Amino acid sequence: MKKVLLVCALALGVSSASFAQGFQQRTPDEQVAALKTQITGITDAQAAKLKIVIEAQAKTMDSVRTAANGDFQSMGPAFTKMRETTTAKYKAILTAEQFAAYEKQQAEARARRGQ
């Protein structure tokens, strides 16, 4: 009986530890691949440019988080500005149809998060 309880406690501890690690962000390559599946017609040249934008966004996000030192209030405006800049870069890279599809996908994602 003690062994069964010990095994259950160990399993619970391992599952709790893995859950505590939280959300793992996708790599830039994974993000570009997701965009290619969500938006039709993205060329390899566009994908390469999008990857550069995504990598720059990740670096900016990391620096904002480091500078804010856990202060979520100060991160908000910086993240908003970063998203606006990134969206403008996407608009320059994508065609009008692709950008409209991107904006629609982003609106749907915001709606899902809001629920």
C-alpha positions in Angstrom: 0.0 0.0 0.0 2.9 2.4 0.8 4.4 1.7 -2.6 1.2 2.6 -4.4 0.9 5.8 -2.4 4.5 6.6 -3.2 4.1 6.0 -6.9 0.9 8.2 -6.9 2.7 11.0 -5.1 5.6 10.8 -7.5 3.3 10.8 -10.5 1.4 13.8 -9.1 4.7 15.7 -8.4 6.1 15.1 -11.9 2.8 16.2 -13.5 2.7 19.3 -11.3 6.3 20.2 -12.2 5.7 19.8 -15.9 2.5 21.9 -15.7 4.3 24.6 -13.8 6.7 25.2 -16.7 3.9 26.9 -18.5 3.4 27.9 -22.1 6.3 27.2 -24.5 6.5 29.8 -27.2 7.0 28.5 -30.8 10.2 29.1 -32.6 10.3 31.6 -35.5 10.4 28.7 -38.0 7.2 27.2 -36.4 5.5 30.6 -36.5 6.3 31.0 -40.2 5.1 27.5 -40.9 1.8 28.3 -39.1 1.4 31.5 -41.1 2.0 29.6 -44.3 -0.8 27.2 -43.4 -3.2 29.9 -42.3 -2.6 32.3 -45.2 -2.5 30.9 -48.7 0.1 32.0 -51.2 3.0 33.0 -49.0 6.1 32.6 -51.0 9.5 31.5 -49.8 10.8 35.0 -50.1 8.0 36.4 -48.0 8.5 33.6 -45.5 12.2 34.5 -45.1 11.2 38.2 -44.5 8.5 37.2 -42.0 11.0 35.1 -40.1 13.3 38.1 -39.8 10.4 40.2 -38.4 9.4 37.5 -36.0 13.0 37.1 -34.7 13.3 40.8 -34.2 9.9 40.9 -32.4 11.1 38.1 -30.1 14.3 40.0 -29.2 12.3 43.2 -28.5 9.8 41.2 -26.4 12.7 39.8 -24.3 14.3 43.2 -23.8 11.0 44.7 -22.7 10.4 41.9 -20.3 13.9 42.3 -18.9 13.6 46.0 -18.6 10.2 45.8 -16.9 11.5 43.4 -14.3 8.1 41.8 -13.9 6.1 45.0 -13.9 3.2 44.1 -16.2 1.8 47.6 -16.1 4.9 49.0 -17.9 5.0 46.1 -20.4 1.6 46.8 -21.8 2.3 50.1 -23.8 5.6 48.7 -25.0 4.0 45.5 -26.3 1.2 47.5 -28.0 3.8 49.6 -29.8 5.7 46.5 -30.7 2.6 44.8 -32.1 1.8 47.9 -34.2 5.3 48.0 -35.6 5.2 44.3 -36.4 1.8 44.6 -38.1 3.1 47.5 -40.2 6.1 45.3 -41.3 3.7 42.4 -42.1 1.6 44.8 -44.2 4.7 45.7 -46.2 5.7 42.1 -46.8 2.3 40.5 -47.5 0.0 41.3 -50.4 -3.3 43.0 -49.7 -5.3 39.7 -49.8 -2.8 38.0 -47.6 -2.7 40.9 -45.1 -6.5 40.9 -45.0 -6.4 37.1 -44.2 -3.8 37.8 -41.5 -5.9 40.5 -39.9 -8.9 38.2 -39.9 -6.9 35.4 -38.3 -5.6 37.8 -35.6 -9.1 39.1 -34.9 -10.3 35.5 -34.5 -7.4 34.7 -32.1 -8.2 37.8 -30.0 -11.9 36.7 -29.8 -10.8 33.2 -28.7 -8.6 34.7 -26.0 -11.3 37.0 -24.8 -13.7 34.1 -24.1 
